[in-house]
């Protein structure tokens, strides 16, 4: 794959990771608020688990792109 394409995808992935971290933090705050108010948080926890899975997939994608870049620099 062309190095510029990999670099662009890596930059996009890094932005997605940062956004995902914000979403995860916000979801954790929502869960805490629900629990403090005595309301059920099961659905919010389910959504958090989904966000965490998505974030893990993004990290895997970033790692693949980093390996691709390392391969192209040799």
HTML snippet that shows the backbone in 3Dmol.js (N, CA, C, O; Angstrom):
<script src="https://3Dmol.org/build/3Dmol-min.js"></script>
<div id="view" style="width:600px;height:400px;position:relative"></div>
<script>
const pdb = `
ATOM      1  N   UNK A   1       0.850  -1.175   0.000  1.00  0.00           N
ATOM      2  CA  UNK A   1       0.000   0.000   0.000  1.00  0.00           C
ATOM      3  C   UNK A   1       0.901   1.246   0.000  1.00  0.00           C
ATOM      4  O   UNK A   1       1.959   1.254   0.629  1.00  0.00           O
ATOM      5  N   UNK A   2       0.485   2.257  -0.686  1.00  0.00           N
ATOM      6  CA  UNK A   2       1.227   3.513  -0.772  1.00  0.00           C
ATOM      7  C   UNK A   2       1.389   4.117   0.621  1.00  0.00           C
ATOM      8  O   UNK A   2       0.437   4.156   1.400  1.00  0.00           O
ATOM      9  N   UNK A   3       2.587   4.583   0.929  1.00  0.00           N
ATOM     10  CA  UNK A   3       2.896   5.134   2.251  1.00  0.00           C
ATOM     11  C   UNK A   3       1.967   6.301   2.613  1.00  0.00           C
ATOM     12  O   UNK A   3       1.520   6.405   3.755  1.00  0.00           O
ATOM     13  N   UNK A   4       1.680   7.165   1.655  1.00  0.00           N
ATOM     14  CA  UNK A   4       0.801   8.310   1.938  1.00  0.00           C
ATOM     15  C   UNK A   4      -0.603   7.857   2.320  1.00  0.00           C
ATOM     16  O   UNK A   4      -1.238   8.449   3.192  1.00  0.00           O
ATOM     17  N   UNK A   5      -1.076   6.816   1.672  1.00  0.00           N
ATOM     18  CA  UNK A   5      -2.401   6.276   1.985  1.00  0.00           C
ATOM     19  C   UNK A   5      -2.409   5.718   3.409  1.00  0.00           C
ATOM     20  O   UNK A   5      -3.345   5.953   4.173  1.00  0.00           O
ATOM     21  N   UNK A   6      -1.364   4.985   3.749  1.00  0.00           N
ATOM     22  CA  UNK A   6      -1.256   4.412   5.093  1.00  0.00           C
ATOM     23  C   UNK A   6      -1.194   5.528   6.130  1.00  0.00           C
ATOM     24  O   UNK A   6      -1.860   5.453   7.163  1.00  0.00           O
ATOM     25  N   UNK A   7      -0.402   6.556   5.863  1.00  0.00           N
ATOM     26  CA  UNK A   7      -0.290   7.673   6.800  1.00  0.00           C
ATOM     27  C   UNK A   7      -1.629   8.385   6.987  1.00  0.00           C
ATOM     28  O   UNK A   7      -1.984   8.776   8.099  1.00  0.00           O
ATOM     29  N   UNK A   8      -2.363   8.549   5.892  1.00  0.00           N
ATOM     30  CA  UNK A   8      -3.678   9.200   5.975  1.00  0.00           C
ATOM     31  C   UNK A   8      -4.637   8.351   6.795  1.00  0.00           C
ATOM     32  O   UNK A   8      -5.346   8.865   7.660  1.00  0.00           O
ATOM     33  N   UNK A   9      -4.658   7.056   6.523  1.00  0.00           N
ATOM     34  CA  UNK A   9      -5.536   6.158   7.282  1.00  0.00           C
ATOM     35  C   UNK A   9      -5.144   6.122   8.757  1.00  0.00           C
ATOM     36  O   UNK A   9      -6.004   6.049   9.634  1.00  0.00           O
ATOM     37  N   UNK A  10      -3.842   6.174   9.021  1.00  0.00           N
ATOM     38  CA  UNK A  10      -3.375   6.181  10.401  1.00  0.00           C
ATOM     39  C   UNK A  10      -3.847   7.443  11.120  1.00  0.00           C
ATOM     40  O   UNK A  10      -4.298   7.377  12.263  1.00  0.00           O
ATOM     41  N   UNK A  11      -3.745   8.575  10.461  1.00  0.00           N
ATOM     42  CA  UNK A  11      -4.205   9.833  11.060  1.00  0.00           C
ATOM     43  C   UNK A  11      -5.713   9.775  11.338  1.00  0.00           C
ATOM     44  O   UNK A  11      -6.168  10.226  12.389  1.00  0.00           O
ATOM     45  N   UNK A  12      -6.472   9.231  10.412  1.00  0.00           N
ATOM     46  CA  UNK A  12      -7.919   9.098  10.606  1.00  0.00           C
ATOM     47  C   UNK A  12      -8.230   8.169  11.778  1.00  0.00           C
ATOM     48  O   UNK A  12      -9.123   8.437  12.582  1.00  0.00           O
ATOM     49  N   UNK A  13      -7.480   7.082  11.858  1.00  0.00           N
ATOM     50  CA  UNK A  13      -7.680   6.125  12.940  1.00  0.00           C
ATOM     51  C   UNK A  13      -7.350   6.748  14.286  1.00  0.00           C
ATOM     52  O   UNK A  13      -8.052   6.521  15.272  1.00  0.00           O
ATOM     53  N   UNK A  14      -6.283   7.531  14.326  1.00  0.00           N
ATOM     54  CA  UNK A  14      -5.922   8.209  15.581  1.00  0.00           C
ATOM     55  C   UNK A  14      -7.035   9.159  16.015  1.00  0.00           C
ATOM     56  O   UNK A  14      -7.338   9.258  17.204  1.00  0.00           O
ATOM     57  N   UNK A  15      -7.638   9.849  15.068  1.00  0.00           N
ATOM     58  CA  UNK A  15      -8.759  10.743  15.397  1.00  0.00           C
ATOM     59  C   UNK A  15      -9.954   9.947  15.915  1.00  0.00           C
ATOM     60  O   UNK A  15     -10.621  10.361  16.863  1.00  0.00           O
ATOM     61  N   UNK A  16     -10.218   8.810  15.291  1.00  0.00           N
ATOM     62  CA  UNK A  16     -11.318   7.964  15.735  1.00  0.00           C
ATOM     63  C   UNK A  16     -11.054   7.423  17.141  1.00  0.00           C
ATOM     64  O   UNK A  16     -11.966   7.334  17.963  1.00  0.00           O
ATOM     65  N   UNK A  17      -9.809   7.065  17.403  1.00  0.00           N
ATOM     66  CA  UNK A  17      -9.457   6.587  18.739  1.00  0.00           C
ATOM     67  C   UNK A  17      -9.672   7.675  19.788  1.00  0.00           C
ATOM     68  O   UNK A  17     -10.200   7.404  20.866  1.00  0.00           O
ATOM     69  N   UNK A  18      -9.271   8.880  19.479  1.00  0.00           N
ATOM     70  CA  UNK A  18      -9.456   9.989  20.423  1.00  0.00           C
ATOM     71  C   UNK A  18     -10.950  10.233  20.666  1.00  0.00           C
ATOM     72  O   UNK A  18     -11.380  10.417  21.805  1.00  0.00           O
ATOM     73  N   UNK A  19     -11.720  10.234  19.602  1.00  0.00           N
ATOM     74  CA  UNK A  19     -13.169  10.408  19.742  1.00  0.00           C
ATOM     75  C   UNK A  19     -13.796   9.272  20.524  1.00  0.00           C
ATOM     76  O   UNK A  19     -14.704   9.486  21.326  1.00  0.00           O
ATOM     77  N   UNK A  20     -13.314   8.076  20.290  1.00  0.00           N
ATOM     78  CA  UNK A  20     -13.818   6.911  21.014  1.00  0.00           C
ATOM     79  C   UNK A  20     -13.523   7.001  22.496  1.00  0.00           C
ATOM     80  O   UNK A  20     -14.351   6.619  23.323  1.00  0.00           O
ATOM     81  N   UNK A  21     -12.350   7.502  22.832  1.00  0.00           N
ATOM     82  CA  UNK A  21     -12.009   7.667  24.251  1.00  0.00           C
ATOM     83  C   UNK A  21     -12.954   8.670  24.919  1.00  0.00           C
ATOM     84  O   UNK A  21     -13.373   8.475  26.060  1.00  0.00           O
ATOM     85  N   UNK A  22     -13.282   9.737  24.199  1.00  0.00           N
ATOM     86  CA  UNK A  22     -14.229  10.710  24.736  1.00  0.00           C
ATOM     87  C   UNK A  22     -15.605  10.068  24.943  1.00  0.00           C
ATOM     88  O   UNK A  22     -16.248  10.276  25.972  1.00  0.00           O
ATOM     89  N   UNK A  23     -16.042   9.291  23.958  1.00  0.00           N
ATOM     90  CA  UNK A  23     -17.348   8.636  24.074  1.00  0.00           C
ATOM     91  C   UNK A  23     -17.377   7.673  25.258  1.00  0.00           C
ATOM     92  O   UNK A  23     -18.363   7.609  25.993  1.00  0.00           O
ATOM     93  N   UNK A  24     -16.299   6.935  25.433  1.00  0.00           N
ATOM     94  CA  UNK A  24     -16.227   5.988  26.541  1.00  0.00           C
ATOM     95  C   UNK A  24     -16.284   6.734  27.873  1.00  0.00           C
ATOM     96  O   UNK A  24     -16.996   6.323  28.788  1.00  0.00           O
ATOM     97  N   UNK A  25     -15.547   7.811  27.977  1.00  0.00           N
ATOM     98  CA  UNK A  25     -15.562   8.605  29.209  1.00  0.00           C
ATOM     99  C   UNK A  25     -16.962   9.151  29.477  1.00  0.00           C
ATOM    100  O   UNK A  25     -17.443   9.112  30.609  1.00  0.00           O
ATOM    101  N   UNK A  26     -17.606   9.657  28.439  1.00  0.00           N
ATOM    102  CA  UNK A  26     -18.967  10.190  28.602  1.00  0.00           C
ATOM    103  C   UNK A  26     -19.941   9.089  29.025  1.00  0.00           C
ATOM    104  O   UNK A  26     -20.817   9.309  29.861  1.00  0.00           O
ATOM    105  N   UNK A  27     -19.777   7.908  28.439  1.00  0.00           N
ATOM    106  CA  UNK A  27     -20.676   6.806  28.783  1.00  0.00           C
ATOM    107  C   UNK A  27     -20.452   6.369  30.227  1.00  0.00           C
ATOM    108  O   UNK A  27     -21.408   6.053  30.936  1.00  0.00           O
ATOM    109  N   UNK A  28     -19.202   6.351  30.665  1.00  0.00           N
ATOM    110  CA  UNK A  28     -18.926   6.006  32.065  1.00  0.00           C
ATOM    111  C   UNK A  28     -19.555   7.034  33.008  1.00  0.00           C
ATOM    112  O   UNK A  28     -20.076   6.684  34.067  1.00  0.00           O
ATOM    113  N   UNK A  29     -19.499   8.293  32.611  1.00  0.00           N
ATOM    114  CA  UNK A  29     -20.138   9.337  33.418  1.00  0.00           C
ATOM    115  C   UNK A  29     -21.645   9.131  33.477  1.00  0.00           C
ATOM    116  O   UNK A  29     -22.260   9.295  34.530  1.00  0.00           O
ATOM    117  N   UNK A  30     -22.233   8.772  32.347  1.00  0.00           N
ATOM    118  CA  UNK A  30     -23.679   8.529  32.301  1.00  0.00           C
ATOM    119  C   UNK A  30     -24.050   7.363  33.214  1.00  0.00           C
ATOM    120  O   UNK A  30     -25.062   7.417  33.913  1.00  0.00           O
ATOM    121  N   UNK A  31     -23.242   6.323  33.207  1.00  0.00           N
ATOM    122  CA  UNK A  31     -23.502   5.162  34.064  1.00  0.00           C
ATOM    123  C   UNK A  31     -23.431   5.585  35.534  1.00  0.00           C
ATOM    124  O   UNK A  31     -24.300   5.238  36.333  1.00  0.00           O
ATOM    125  N   UNK A  32     -22.398   6.328  35.870  1.00  0.00           N
ATOM    126  CA  UNK A  32     -22.250   6.781  37.256  1.00  0.00           C
ATOM    127  C   UNK A  32     -23.444   7.630  37.684  1.00  0.00           C
ATOM    128  O   UNK A  32     -23.946   7.479  38.798  1.00  0.00           O
ATOM    129  N   UNK A  33     -23.894   8.509  36.816  1.00  0.00           N
ATOM    130  CA  UNK A  33     -25.050   9.358  37.123  1.00  0.00           C
ATOM    131  C   UNK A  33     -26.311   8.524  37.330  1.00  0.00           C
ATOM    132  O   UNK A  33     -27.070   8.749  38.272  1.00  0.00           O
ATOM    133  N   UNK A  34     -26.520   7.570  36.449  1.00  0.00           N
ATOM    134  CA  UNK A  34     -27.679   6.689  36.588  1.00  0.00           C
ATOM    135  C   UNK A  34     -27.625   5.929  37.909  1.00  0.00           C
ATOM    136  O   UNK A  34     -28.619   5.851  38.631  1.00  0.00           O
ATOM    137  N   UNK A  35     -26.468   5.375  38.217  1.00  0.00           N
ATOM    138  CA  UNK A  35     -26.337   4.585  39.436  1.00  0.00           C
ATOM    139  C   UNK A  35     -26.490   5.451  40.692  1.00  0.00           C
ATOM    140  O   UNK A  35     -27.085   5.021  41.680  1.00  0.00           O
ATOM    141  N   UNK A  36     -25.951   6.669  40.647  1.00  0.00           N
ATOM    142  CA  UNK A  36     -26.099   7.568  41.800  1.00  0.00           C
ATOM    143  C   UNK A  36     -27.560   7.938  42.048  1.00  0.00           C
ATOM    144  O   UNK A  36     -27.986   8.127  43.187  1.00  0.00           O
ATOM    145  N   UNK A  37     -28.305   8.034  40.970  1.00  0.00           N
ATOM    146  CA  UNK A  37     -29.716   8.408  41.113  1.00  0.00           C
ATOM    147  C   UNK A  37     -30.620   7.195  41.324  1.00  0.00           C
ATOM    148  O   UNK A  37     -31.842   7.325  41.401  1.00  0.00           O
ATOM    149  N   UNK A  38     -30.006   6.017  41.415  1.00  0.00           N
ATOM    150  CA  UNK A  38     -30.787   4.808  41.676  1.00  0.00           C
ATOM    151  C   UNK A  38     -31.533   4.270  40.476  1.00  0.00           C
ATOM    152  O   UNK A  38     -32.435   3.445  40.624  1.00  0.00           O
ATOM    153  N   UNK A  39     -31.173   4.723  39.299  1.00  0.00           N
ATOM    154  CA  UNK A  39     -31.850   4.268  38.081  1.00  0.00           C
ATOM    155  C   UNK A  39     -31.079   3.105  37.466  1.00  0.00           C
ATOM    156  O   UNK A  39     -29.883   2.953  37.713  1.00  0.00           O
ATOM    157  N   UNK A  40     -31.753   2.288  36.672  1.00  0.00           N
ATOM    158  CA  UNK A  40     -31.070   1.154  36.044  1.00  0.00           C
ATOM    159  C   UNK A  40     -30.036   1.634  35.021  1.00  0.00           C
ATOM    160  O   UNK A  40     -30.275   2.576  34.267  1.00  0.00           O
ATOM    161  N   UNK A  41     -28.907   0.975  35.016  1.00  0.00           N
ATOM    162  CA  UNK A  41     -27.825   1.363  34.113  1.00  0.00           C
ATOM    163  C   UNK A  41     -27.439   0.229  33.172  1.00  0.00           C
ATOM    164  O   UNK A  41     -26.411   0.307  32.498  1.00  0.00           O
ATOM    165  N   UNK A  42     -28.247  -0.817  33.120  1.00  0.00           N
ATOM    166  CA  UNK A  42     -27.904  -1.983  32.306  1.00  0.00           C
ATOM    167  C   UNK A  42     -27.702  -1.635  30.835  1.00  0.00           C
ATOM    168  O   UNK A  42     -26.727  -2.062  30.215  1.00  0.00           O
ATOM    169  N   UNK A  43     -28.616  -0.870  30.292  1.00  0.00           N
ATOM    170  CA  UNK A  43     -28.507  -0.520  28.866  1.00  0.00           C
ATOM    171  C   UNK A  43     -27.275   0.356  28.624  1.00  0.00           C
ATOM    172  O   UNK A  43     -26.569   0.179  27.632  1.00  0.00           O
ATOM    173  N   UNK A  44     -27.027   1.284  29.521  1.00  0.00           N
ATOM    174  CA  UNK A  44     -25.848   2.150  29.385  1.00  0.00           C
ATOM    175  C   UNK A  44     -24.569   1.326  29.466  1.00  0.00           C
ATOM    176  O   UNK A  44     -23.600   1.619  28.767  1.00  0.00           O
ATOM    177  N   UNK A  45     -24.557   0.308  30.304  1.00  0.00           N
ATOM    178  CA  UNK A  45     -23.389  -0.569  30.408  1.00  0.00           C
ATOM    179  C   UNK A  45     -23.218  -1.399  29.146  1.00  0.00           C
ATOM    180  O   UNK A  45     -22.099  -1.653  28.700  1.00  0.00           O
ATOM    181  N   UNK A  46     -24.339  -1.816  28.580  1.00  0.00           N
ATOM    182  CA  UNK A  46     -24.302  -2.554  27.316  1.00  0.00           C
ATOM    183  C   UNK A  46     -23.697  -1.678  26.212  1.00  0.00           C
ATOM    184  O   UNK A  46     -22.863  -2.136  25.431  1.00  0.00           O
ATOM    185  N   UNK A  47     -24.128  -0.422  26.161  1.00  0.00           N
ATOM    186  CA  UNK A  47     -23.580   0.507  25.174  1.00  0.00           C
ATOM    187  C   UNK A  47     -22.090   0.741  25.403  1.00  0.00           C
ATOM    188  O   UNK A  47     -21.320   0.827  24.447  1.00  0.00           O
ATOM    189  N   UNK A  48     -21.685   0.843  26.663  1.00  0.00           N
ATOM    190  CA  UNK A  48     -20.270   1.012  26.982  1.00  0.00           C
ATOM    191  C   UNK A  48     -19.459  -0.178  26.480  1.00  0.00           C
ATOM    192  O   UNK A  48     -18.381   0.000  25.914  1.00  0.00           O
ATOM    193  N   UNK A  49     -19.962  -1.372  26.682  1.00  0.00           N
ATOM    194  CA  UNK A  49     -19.262  -2.567  26.206  1.00  0.00           C
ATOM    195  C   UNK A  49     -19.086  -2.524  24.691  1.00  0.00           C
ATOM    196  O   UNK A  49     -18.032  -2.897  24.175  1.00  0.00           O
ATOM    197  N   UNK A  50     -20.108  -2.074  23.985  1.00  0.00           N
ATOM    198  CA  UNK A  50     -20.006  -1.941  22.531  1.00  0.00           C
ATOM    199  C   UNK A  50     -18.965  -0.916  22.127  1.00  0.00           C
ATOM    200  O   UNK A  50     -18.190  -1.144  21.198  1.00  0.00           O
ATOM    201  N   UNK A  51     -18.944   0.207  22.818  1.00  0.00           N
ATOM    202  CA  UNK A  51     -17.939   1.235  22.539  1.00  0.00           C
ATOM    203  C   UNK A  51     -16.536   0.702  22.787  1.00  0.00           C
ATOM    204  O   UNK A  51     -15.610   0.999  22.032  1.00  0.00           O
ATOM    205  N   UNK A  52     -16.381  -0.082  23.841  1.00  0.00           N
ATOM    206  CA  UNK A  52     -15.066  -0.634  24.152  1.00  0.00           C
ATOM    207  C   UNK A  52     -14.623  -1.649  23.107  1.00  0.00           C
ATOM    208  O   UNK A  52     -13.441  -1.715  22.766  1.00  0.00           O
ATOM    209  N   UNK A  53     -15.558  -2.437  22.598  1.00  0.00           N
ATOM    210  CA  UNK A  53     -15.226  -3.380  21.521  1.00  0.00           C
ATOM    211  C   UNK A  53     -14.807  -2.633  20.257  1.00  0.00           C
ATOM    212  O   UNK A  53     -13.835  -3.002  19.597  1.00  0.00           O
ATOM    213  N   UNK A  54     -15.543  -1.592  19.933  1.00  0.00           N
ATOM    214  CA  UNK A  54     -15.204  -0.788  18.768  1.00  0.00           C
ATOM    215  C   UNK A  54     -13.821  -0.165  18.933  1.00  0.00           C
ATOM    216  O   UNK A  54     -13.034  -0.123  17.988  1.00  0.00           O
ATOM    217  N   UNK A  55     -13.535   0.311  20.123  1.00  0.00           N
ATOM    218  CA  UNK A  55     -12.240   0.931  20.391  1.00  0.00           C
ATOM    219  C   UNK A  55     -11.122  -0.098  20.245  1.00  0.00           C
ATOM    220  O   UNK A  55     -10.056   0.218  19.715  1.00  0.00           O
ATOM    221  N   UNK A  56     -11.352  -1.310  20.703  1.00  0.00           N
ATOM    222  CA  UNK A  56     -10.349  -2.372  20.558  1.00  0.00           C
ATOM    223  C   UNK A  56     -10.090  -2.665  19.080  1.00  0.00           C
ATOM    224  O   UNK A  56      -8.946  -2.872  18.675  1.00  0.00           O
ATOM    225  N   UNK A  57     -11.149  -2.681  18.282  1.00  0.00           N
ATOM    226  CA  UNK A  57     -10.984  -2.915  16.843  1.00  0.00           C
ATOM    227  C   UNK A  57     -10.193  -1.775  16.203  1.00  0.00           C
ATOM    228  O   UNK A  57      -9.362  -2.005  15.325  1.00  0.00           O
ATOM    229  N   UNK A  58     -10.453  -0.561  16.643  1.00  0.00           N
ATOM    230  CA  UNK A  58      -9.690   0.581  16.118  1.00  0.00           C
ATOM    231  C   UNK A  58      -8.215   0.469  16.481  1.00  0.00           C
ATOM    232  O   UNK A  58      -7.345   0.765  15.662  1.00  0.00           O
ATOM    233  N   UNK A  59      -7.932   0.037  17.718  1.00  0.00           N
ATOM    234  CA  UNK A  59      -6.529  -0.132  18.118  1.00  0.00           C
ATOM    235  C   UNK A  59      -5.840  -1.195  17.278  1.00  0.00           C
ATOM    236  O   UNK A  59      -4.682  -1.040  16.889  1.00  0.00           O
ATOM    237  N   UNK A  60      -6.561  -2.275  17.001  1.00  0.00           N
ATOM    238  CA  UNK A  60      -6.002  -3.322  16.143  1.00  0.00           C
ATOM    239  C   UNK A  60      -5.711  -2.779  14.748  1.00  0.00           C
ATOM    240  O   UNK A  60      -4.673  -3.075  14.156  1.00  0.00           O
ATOM    241  N   UNK A  61      -6.634  -1.987  14.238  1.00  0.00           N
ATOM    242  CA  UNK A  61      -6.417  -1.365  12.924  1.00  0.00           C
ATOM    243  C   UNK A  61      -5.215  -0.448  12.931  1.00  0.00           C
ATOM    244  O   UNK A  61      -4.419  -0.450  11.991  1.00  0.00           O
ATOM    245  N   UNK A  62      -5.078   0.340  13.993  1.00  0.00           N
ATOM    246  CA  UNK A  62      -3.915   1.222  14.112  1.00  0.00           C
ATOM    247  C   UNK A  62      -2.631   0.407  14.142  1.00  0.00           C
ATOM    248  O   UNK A  62      -1.645   0.771  13.500  1.00  0.00           O
ATOM    249  N   UNK A  63      -2.640  -0.687  14.880  1.00  0.00           N
ATOM    250  CA  UNK A  63      -1.442  -1.529  14.953  1.00  0.00           C
ATOM    251  C   UNK A  63      -1.078  -2.108  13.597  1.00  0.00           C
ATOM    252  O   UNK A  63       0.102  -2.191  13.256  1.00  0.00           O
ATOM    253  N   UNK A  64      -2.078  -2.508  12.819  1.00  0.00           N
ATOM    254  CA  UNK A  64      -1.807  -3.020  11.464  1.00  0.00           C
ATOM    255  C   UNK A  64      -1.193  -1.926  10.594  1.00  0.00           C
ATOM    256  O   UNK A  64      -0.250  -2.172   9.842  1.00  0.00           O
ATOM    257  N   UNK A  65      -1.739  -0.721  10.705  1.00  0.00           N
ATOM    258  CA  UNK A  65      -1.210   0.385   9.909  1.00  0.00           C
ATOM    259  C   UNK A  65       0.219   0.724  10.320  1.00  0.00           C
ATOM    260  O   UNK A  65       1.062   1.011   9.470  1.00  0.00           O
ATOM    261  N   UNK A  66       0.491   0.689  11.618  1.00  0.00           N
ATOM    262  CA  UNK A  66       1.857   0.953  12.078  1.00  0.00           C
ATOM    263  C   UNK A  66       2.828  -0.104  11.558  1.00  0.00           C
ATOM    264  O   UNK A  66       3.953   0.219  11.176  1.00  0.00           O
ATOM    265  N   UNK A  67       2.400  -1.353  11.543  1.00  0.00           N
ATOM    266  CA  UNK A  67       3.241  -2.421  10.982  1.00  0.00           C
ATOM    267  C   UNK A  67       3.480  -2.193   9.501  1.00  0.00           C
ATOM    268  O   UNK A  67       4.588  -2.396   9.004  1.00  0.00           O
ATOM    269  N   UNK A  68       2.443  -1.772   8.800  1.00  0.00           N
ATOM    270  CA  UNK A  68       2.571  -1.486   7.366  1.00  0.00           C
ATOM    271  C   UNK A  68       3.572  -0.359   7.143  1.00  0.00           C
ATOM    272  O   UNK A  68       4.407  -0.438   6.241  1.00  0.00           O
ATOM    273  N   UNK A  69       3.492   0.685   7.957  1.00  0.00           N
ATOM    274  CA  UNK A  69       4.450   1.785   7.835  1.00  0.00           C
ATOM    275  C   UNK A  69       5.870   1.322   8.117  1.00  0.00           C
ATOM    276  O   UNK A  69       6.804   1.714   7.418  1.00  0.00           O
ATOM    277  N   UNK A  70       6.035   0.492   9.134  1.00  0.00           N
ATOM    278  CA  UNK A  70       7.359  -0.021   9.476  1.00  0.00           C
ATOM    279  C   UNK A  70       7.912  -0.860   8.337  1.00  0.00           C
ATOM    280  O   UNK A  70       9.106  -0.812   8.042  1.00  0.00           O
ATOM    281  N   UNK A  71       7.044  -1.625   7.703  1.00  0.00           N
ATOM    282  CA  UNK A  71       7.456  -2.463   6.575  1.00  0.00           C
ATOM    283  C   UNK A  71       7.907  -1.587   5.395  1.00  0.00           C
ATOM    284  O   UNK A  71       8.855  -1.925   4.687  1.00  0.00           O
ATOM    285  N   UNK A  72       7.222  -0.474   5.200  1.00  0.00           N
ATOM    286  CA  UNK A  72       7.544   0.423   4.076  1.00  0.00           C
ATOM    287  C   UNK A  72       8.810   1.240   4.304  1.00  0.00           C
ATOM    288  O   UNK A  72       9.366   1.779   3.347  1.00  0.00           O
ATOM    289  N   UNK A  73       9.276   1.344   5.538  1.00  0.00           N
ATOM    290  CA  UNK A  73      10.464   2.149   5.801  1.00  0.00           C
ATOM    291  C   UNK A  73      11.737   1.334   5.715  1.00  0.00           C
ATOM    292  O   UNK A  73      12.833   1.890   5.782  1.00  0.00           O
ATOM    293  N   UNK A  74      11.615   0.056   5.572  1.00  0.00           N
ATOM    294  CA  UNK A  74      12.827  -0.781   5.480  1.00  0.00           C
ATOM    295  C   UNK A  74      13.430  -0.741   4.109  1.00  0.00           C
ATOM    296  O   UNK A  74      14.449  -1.387   3.864  1.00  0.00           O
TER     297      UNK A  74
END
`;
const viewer = $3Dmol.createViewer("view");
viewer.addModel(pdb, "pdb");
viewer.setStyle({}, {cartoon: {color: "spectrum"}});
viewer.zoomTo();
viewer.render();
</script>
